[in-house]
Amino acid sequence: MNVLESSRMYMKENEKYLKQYLERVKNNKLKVLNAHSIEDLFRLDENYEME
């Protein structure tokens, strides 16, 4: 595998993780906007631990 191929593979993997991160941020933003109590805020990214 040459440098160009490995760079492309790395960028694709990086893009996948970036999309997952952005989706998690978007979900947390919605949870903050819809929070009714401080307990709701503590549970923001509880699924993150399970991933």
PyMOL Python script that loads the backbone (N, CA, C, O; Angstrom):
from pymol import cmd

cmd.read_pdbstr("""\
ATOM      1  N   MET A   1       0.856  -1.178   0.000  1.00  0.00           N
ATOM      2  CA  MET A   1       0.000   0.000   0.000  1.00  0.00           C
ATOM      3  C   MET A   1       0.896   1.233   0.000  1.00  0.00           C
ATOM      4  O   MET A   1       1.839   1.330   0.785  1.00  0.00           O
ATOM      5  N   ASN A   2       0.594   2.156  -0.875  1.00  0.00           N
ATOM      6  CA  ASN A   2       1.422   3.348  -0.938  1.00  0.00           C
ATOM      7  C   ASN A   2       0.873   4.446  -0.019  1.00  0.00           C
ATOM      8  O   ASN A   2      -0.170   4.282   0.614  1.00  0.00           O
ATOM      9  N   VAL A   3       1.573   5.525   0.037  1.00  0.00           N
ATOM     10  CA  VAL A   3       1.235   6.620   0.939  1.00  0.00           C
ATOM     11  C   VAL A   3      -0.116   7.234   0.588  1.00  0.00           C
ATOM     12  O   VAL A   3      -0.897   7.568   1.479  1.00  0.00           O
ATOM     13  N   LEU A   4      -0.388   7.382  -0.677  1.00  0.00           N
ATOM     14  CA  LEU A   4      -1.657   7.973  -1.107  1.00  0.00           C
ATOM     15  C   LEU A   4      -2.838   7.094  -0.691  1.00  0.00           C
ATOM     16  O   LEU A   4      -3.840   7.600  -0.186  1.00  0.00           O
ATOM     17  N   GLU A   5      -2.725   5.803  -0.897  1.00  0.00           N
ATOM     18  CA  GLU A   5      -3.798   4.885  -0.513  1.00  0.00           C
ATOM     19  C   GLU A   5      -4.028   4.884   0.998  1.00  0.00           C
ATOM     20  O   GLU A   5      -5.168   4.917   1.463  1.00  0.00           O
ATOM     21  N   SER A   6      -2.957   4.848   1.739  1.00  0.00           N
ATOM     22  CA  SER A   6      -3.109   4.829   3.198  1.00  0.00           C
ATOM     23  C   SER A   6      -3.666   6.158   3.709  1.00  0.00           C
ATOM     24  O   SER A   6      -4.419   6.178   4.682  1.00  0.00           O
ATOM     25  N   SER A   7      -3.306   7.259   3.067  1.00  0.00           N
ATOM     26  CA  SER A   7      -3.850   8.566   3.452  1.00  0.00           C
ATOM     27  C   SER A   7      -5.347   8.622   3.194  1.00  0.00           C
ATOM     28  O   SER A   7      -6.102   9.155   4.006  1.00  0.00           O
ATOM     29  N   ARG A   8      -5.773   8.077   2.074  1.00  0.00           N
ATOM     30  CA  ARG A   8      -7.206   8.052   1.753  1.00  0.00           C
ATOM     31  C   ARG A   8      -7.970   7.189   2.766  1.00  0.00           C
ATOM     32  O   ARG A   8      -9.049   7.568   3.224  1.00  0.00           O
ATOM     33  N   MET A   9      -7.410   6.045   3.106  1.00  0.00           N
ATOM     34  CA  MET A   9      -8.055   5.178   4.088  1.00  0.00           C
ATOM     35  C   MET A   9      -8.175   5.890   5.434  1.00  0.00           C
ATOM     36  O   MET A   9      -9.214   5.827   6.091  1.00  0.00           O
ATOM     37  N   TYR A  10      -7.119   6.554   5.828  1.00  0.00           N
ATOM     38  CA  TYR A  10      -7.118   7.281   7.102  1.00  0.00           C
ATOM     39  C   TYR A  10      -8.176   8.382   7.074  1.00  0.00           C
ATOM     40  O   TYR A  10      -8.901   8.566   8.052  1.00  0.00           O
ATOM     41  N   MET A  11      -8.270   9.106   5.978  1.00  0.00           N
ATOM     42  CA  MET A  11      -9.248  10.191   5.881  1.00  0.00           C
ATOM     43  C   MET A  11     -10.672   9.652   5.932  1.00  0.00           C
ATOM     44  O   MET A  11     -11.539  10.274   6.546  1.00  0.00           O
ATOM     45  N   LYS A  12     -10.932   8.511   5.301  1.00  0.00           N
ATOM     46  CA  LYS A  12     -12.266   7.918   5.329  1.00  0.00           C
ATOM     47  C   LYS A  12     -12.643   7.509   6.752  1.00  0.00           C
ATOM     48  O   LYS A  12     -13.768   7.751   7.189  1.00  0.00           O
ATOM     49  N   GLU A  13     -11.720   6.899   7.466  1.00  0.00           N
ATOM     50  CA  GLU A  13     -11.978   6.508   8.852  1.00  0.00           C
ATOM     51  C   GLU A  13     -12.207   7.742   9.720  1.00  0.00           C
ATOM     52  O   GLU A  13     -13.109   7.765  10.558  1.00  0.00           O
ATOM     53  N   ASN A  14     -11.392   8.753   9.513  1.00  0.00           N
ATOM     54  CA  ASN A  14     -11.522   9.990  10.265  1.00  0.00           C
ATOM     55  C   ASN A  14     -12.884  10.636  10.015  1.00  0.00           C
ATOM     56  O   ASN A  14     -13.523  11.132  10.943  1.00  0.00           O
ATOM     57  N   GLU A  15     -13.316  10.625   8.773  1.00  0.00           N
ATOM     58  CA  GLU A  15     -14.609  11.208   8.409  1.00  0.00           C
ATOM     59  C   GLU A  15     -15.752  10.447   9.092  1.00  0.00           C
ATOM     60  O   GLU A  15     -16.716  11.055   9.558  1.00  0.00           O
ATOM     61  N   LYS A  16     -15.640   9.126   9.147  1.00  0.00           N
ATOM     62  CA  LYS A  16     -16.665   8.315   9.794  1.00  0.00           C
ATOM     63  C   LYS A  16     -16.791   8.695  11.267  1.00  0.00           C
ATOM     64  O   LYS A  16     -17.901   8.891  11.760  1.00  0.00           O
ATOM     65  N   TYR A  17     -15.667   8.801  11.974  1.00  0.00           N
ATOM     66  CA  TYR A  17     -15.705   9.157  13.392  1.00  0.00           C
ATOM     67  C   TYR A  17     -16.182  10.592  13.609  1.00  0.00           C
ATOM     68  O   TYR A  17     -16.862  10.879  14.594  1.00  0.00           O
ATOM     69  N   LEU A  18     -15.833  11.480  12.704  1.00  0.00           N
ATOM     70  CA  LEU A  18     -16.287  12.862  12.804  1.00  0.00           C
ATOM     71  C   LEU A  18     -17.806  12.944  12.656  1.00  0.00           C
ATOM     72  O   LEU A  18     -18.462  13.686  13.386  1.00  0.00           O
ATOM     73  N   LYS A  19     -18.362  12.187  11.719  1.00  0.00           N
ATOM     74  CA  LYS A  19     -19.817  12.173  11.536  1.00  0.00           C
ATOM     75  C   LYS A  19     -20.511  11.632  12.787  1.00  0.00           C
ATOM     76  O   LYS A  19     -21.546  12.158  13.195  1.00  0.00           O
ATOM     77  N   GLN A  20     -19.950  10.585  13.398  1.00  0.00           N
ATOM     78  CA  GLN A  20     -20.527  10.028  14.619  1.00  0.00           C
ATOM     79  C   GLN A  20     -20.484  11.057  15.746  1.00  0.00           C
ATOM     80  O   GLN A  20     -21.450  11.213  16.493  1.00  0.00           O
ATOM     81  N   TYR A  21     -19.367  11.751  15.861  1.00  0.00           N
ATOM     82  CA  TYR A  21     -19.217  12.772  16.899  1.00  0.00           C
ATOM     83  C   TYR A  21     -20.222  13.907  16.702  1.00  0.00           C
ATOM     84  O   TYR A  21     -20.858  14.357  17.654  1.00  0.00           O
ATOM     85  N   LEU A  22     -20.356  14.360  15.465  1.00  0.00           N
ATOM     86  CA  LEU A  22     -21.289  15.456  15.183  1.00  0.00           C
ATOM     87  C   LEU A  22     -22.731  15.045  15.458  1.00  0.00           C
ATOM     88  O   LEU A  22     -23.527  15.860  15.923  1.00  0.00           O
ATOM     89  N   GLU A  23     -23.071  13.804  15.181  1.00  0.00           N
ATOM     90  CA  GLU A  23     -24.417  13.309  15.475  1.00  0.00           C
ATOM     91  C   GLU A  23     -24.657  13.307  16.985  1.00  0.00           C
ATOM     92  O   GLU A  23     -25.742  13.666  17.441  1.00  0.00           O
ATOM     93  N   ARG A  24     -23.658  12.908  17.752  1.00  0.00           N
ATOM     94  CA  ARG A  24     -23.771  12.900  19.211  1.00  0.00           C
ATOM     95  C   ARG A  24     -23.926  14.322  19.752  1.00  0.00           C
ATOM     96  O   ARG A  24     -24.712  14.552  20.671  1.00  0.00           O
ATOM     97  N   VAL A  25     -23.185  15.269  19.190  1.00  0.00           N
ATOM     98  CA  VAL A  25     -23.296  16.674  19.602  1.00  0.00           C
ATOM     99  C   VAL A  25     -24.693  17.198  19.291  1.00  0.00           C
ATOM    100  O   VAL A  25     -25.299  17.887  20.111  1.00  0.00           O
ATOM    101  N   LYS A  26     -25.201  16.871  18.106  1.00  0.00           N
ATOM    102  CA  LYS A  26     -26.534  17.305  17.720  1.00  0.00           C
ATOM    103  C   LYS A  26     -27.587  16.740  18.680  1.00  0.00           C
ATOM    104  O   LYS A  26     -28.494  17.457  19.104  1.00  0.00           O
ATOM    105  N   ASN A  27     -27.461  15.467  19.016  1.00  0.00           N
ATOM    106  CA  ASN A  27     -28.407  14.854  19.950  1.00  0.00           C
ATOM    107  C   ASN A  27     -28.330  15.496  21.328  1.00  0.00           C
ATOM    108  O   ASN A  27     -29.357  15.717  21.970  1.00  0.00           O
ATOM    109  N   ASN A  28     -27.127  15.793  21.783  1.00  0.00           N
ATOM    110  CA  ASN A  28     -26.969  16.430  23.092  1.00  0.00           C
ATOM    111  C   ASN A  28     -27.541  17.838  23.092  1.00  0.00           C
ATOM    112  O   ASN A  28     -28.112  18.273  24.092  1.00  0.00           O
ATOM    113  N   LYS A  29     -27.399  18.549  21.993  1.00  0.00           N
ATOM    114  CA  LYS A  29     -27.962  19.899  21.897  1.00  0.00           C
ATOM    115  C   LYS A  29     -29.484  19.831  22.049  1.00  0.00           C
ATOM    116  O   LYS A  29     -30.080  20.639  22.761  1.00  0.00           O
ATOM    117  N   LEU A  30     -30.102  18.867  21.378  1.00  0.00           N
ATOM    118  CA  LEU A  30     -31.550  18.705  21.495  1.00  0.00           C
ATOM    119  C   LEU A  30     -31.951  18.343  22.921  1.00  0.00           C
ATOM    120  O   LEU A  30     -32.975  18.812  23.419  1.00  0.00           O
ATOM    121  N   LYS A  31     -31.146  17.510  23.579  1.00  0.00           N
ATOM    122  CA  LYS A  31     -31.452  17.131  24.961  1.00  0.00           C
ATOM    123  C   LYS A  31     -31.350  18.335  25.889  1.00  0.00           C
ATOM    124  O   LYS A  31     -32.159  18.481  26.805  1.00  0.00           O
ATOM    125  N   VAL A  32     -30.366  19.195  25.660  1.00  0.00           N
ATOM    126  CA  VAL A  32     -30.218  20.403  26.480  1.00  0.00           C
ATOM    127  C   VAL A  32     -31.420  21.321  26.278  1.00  0.00           C
ATOM    128  O   VAL A  32     -31.972  21.860  27.237  1.00  0.00           O
ATOM    129  N   LEU A  33     -31.810  21.490  25.038  1.00  0.00           N
ATOM    130  CA  LEU A  33     -32.943  22.372  24.755  1.00  0.00           C
ATOM    131  C   LEU A  33     -34.245  21.833  25.338  1.00  0.00           C
ATOM    132  O   LEU A  33     -35.141  22.605  25.681  1.00  0.00           O
ATOM    133  N   ASN A  34     -34.352  20.515  25.450  1.00  0.00           N
ATOM    134  CA  ASN A  34     -35.576  19.897  25.951  1.00  0.00           C
ATOM    135  C   ASN A  34     -35.493  19.483  27.420  1.00  0.00           C
ATOM    136  O   ASN A  34     -36.425  18.866  27.935  1.00  0.00           O
ATOM    137  N   ALA A  35     -34.412  19.804  28.092  1.00  0.00           N
ATOM    138  CA  ALA A  35     -34.234  19.396  29.491  1.00  0.00           C
ATOM    139  C   ALA A  35     -35.226  20.127  30.393  1.00  0.00           C
ATOM    140  O   ALA A  35     -35.480  21.320  30.232  1.00  0.00           O
ATOM    141  N   HIS A  36     -35.776  19.378  31.343  1.00  0.00           N
ATOM    142  CA  HIS A  36     -36.714  19.947  32.306  1.00  0.00           C
ATOM    143  C   HIS A  36     -36.126  20.010  33.707  1.00  0.00           C
ATOM    144  O   HIS A  36     -36.686  20.648  34.598  1.00  0.00           O
ATOM    145  N   SER A  37     -34.987  19.340  33.893  1.00  0.00           N
ATOM    146  CA  SER A  37     -34.363  19.324  35.216  1.00  0.00           C
ATOM    147  C   SER A  37     -32.861  19.121  35.069  1.00  0.00           C
ATOM    148  O   SER A  37     -32.361  18.805  33.990  1.00  0.00           O
ATOM    149  N   ILE A  38     -32.165  19.310  36.165  1.00  0.00           N
ATOM    150  CA  ILE A  38     -30.712  19.103  36.161  1.00  0.00           C
ATOM    151  C   ILE A  38     -30.386  17.630  35.921  1.00  0.00           C
ATOM    152  O   ILE A  38     -29.342  17.313  35.350  1.00  0.00           O
ATOM    153  N   GLU A  39     -31.264  16.731  36.350  1.00  0.00           N
ATOM    154  CA  GLU A  39     -31.050  15.301  36.123  1.00  0.00           C
ATOM    155  C   GLU A  39     -31.039  14.983  34.626  1.00  0.00           C
ATOM    156  O   GLU A  39     -30.281  14.127  34.171  1.00  0.00           O
ATOM    157  N   ASP A  40     -31.873  15.670  33.879  1.00  0.00           N
ATOM    158  CA  ASP A  40     -31.884  15.487  32.429  1.00  0.00           C
ATOM    159  C   ASP A  40     -30.527  15.856  31.828  1.00  0.00           C
ATOM    160  O   ASP A  40     -30.053  15.203  30.899  1.00  0.00           O
ATOM    161  N   LEU A  41     -29.922  16.886  32.354  1.00  0.00           N
ATOM    162  CA  LEU A  41     -28.618  17.321  31.847  1.00  0.00           C
ATOM    163  C   LEU A  41     -27.515  16.329  32.205  1.00  0.00           C
ATOM    164  O   LEU A  41     -26.576  16.147  31.430  1.00  0.00           O
ATOM    165  N   PHE A  42     -27.616  15.687  33.366  1.00  0.00           N
ATOM    166  CA  PHE A  42     -26.615  14.705  33.758  1.00  0.00           C
ATOM    167  C   PHE A  42     -26.645  13.473  32.855  1.00  0.00           C
ATOM    168  O   PHE A  42     -25.648  12.759  32.745  1.00  0.00           O
ATOM    169  N   ARG A  43     -27.764  13.226  32.222  1.00  0.00           N
ATOM    170  CA  ARG A  43     -27.901  12.054  31.354  1.00  0.00           C
ATOM    171  C   ARG A  43     -27.643  12.403  29.888  1.00  0.00           C
ATOM    172  O   ARG A  43     -28.090  11.675  29.002  1.00  0.00           O
ATOM    173  N   LEU A  44     -26.958  13.458  29.623  1.00  0.00           N
ATOM    174  CA  LEU A  44     -26.777  13.924  28.245  1.00  0.00           C
ATOM    175  C   LEU A  44     -26.211  12.859  27.312  1.00  0.00           C
ATOM    176  O   LEU A  44     -26.795  12.570  26.268  1.00  0.00           O
ATOM    177  N   ASP A  45     -25.102  12.291  27.681  1.00  0.00           N
ATOM    178  CA  ASP A  45     -24.417  11.373  26.767  1.00  0.00           C
ATOM    179  C   ASP A  45     -24.236  10.017  27.429  1.00  0.00           C
ATOM    180  O   ASP A  45     -23.162   9.420  27.347  1.00  0.00           O
ATOM    181  N   GLU A  46     -25.282   9.529  28.084  1.00  0.00           N
ATOM    182  CA  GLU A  46     -25.163   8.267  28.799  1.00  0.00           C
ATOM    183  C   GLU A  46     -24.889   7.095  27.867  1.00  0.00           C
ATOM    184  O   GLU A  46     -24.280   6.111  28.285  1.00  0.00           O
ATOM    185  N   ASN A  47     -25.318   7.178  26.631  1.00  0.00           N
ATOM    186  CA  ASN A  47     -25.057   6.102  25.683  1.00  0.00           C
ATOM    187  C   ASN A  47     -23.612   6.090  25.216  1.00  0.00           C
ATOM    188  O   ASN A  47     -23.147   5.083  24.681  1.00  0.00           O
ATOM    189  N   TYR A  48     -22.897   7.180  25.407  1.00  0.00           N
ATOM    190  CA  TYR A  48     -21.505   7.246  25.001  1.00  0.00           C
ATOM    191  C   TYR A  48     -20.673   6.192  25.712  1.00  0.00           C
ATOM    192  O   TYR A  48     -19.783   5.589  25.112  1.00  0.00           O
ATOM    193  N   GLU A  49     -20.960   5.969  26.988  1.00  0.00           N
ATOM    194  CA  GLU A  49     -20.226   4.979  27.769  1.00  0.00           C
ATOM    195  C   GLU A  49     -20.435   3.564  27.224  1.00  0.00           C
ATOM    196  O   GLU A  49     -19.559   2.709  27.355  1.00  0.00           O
ATOM    197  N   MET A  50     -21.583   3.326  26.622  1.00  0.00           N
ATOM    198  CA  MET A  50     -21.902   1.988  26.129  1.00  0.00           C
ATOM    199  C   MET A  50     -21.311   1.700  24.760  1.00  0.00           C
ATOM    200  O   MET A  50     -21.193   0.538  24.372  1.00  0.00           O
ATOM    201  N   GLU A  51     -20.944   2.722  24.034  1.00  0.00           N
ATOM    202  CA  GLU A  51     -20.440   2.540  22.663  1.00  0.00           C
ATOM    203  C   GLU A  51     -19.042   2.003  22.665  1.00  0.00           C
ATOM    204  O   GLU A  51     -18.461   1.790  21.601  1.00  0.00           O
TER     205      GLU A  51
END
""", "prot")
cmd.dss("prot")
cmd.show_as("cartoon", "prot")
cmd.util.cbc("prot")
cmd.orient("prot")
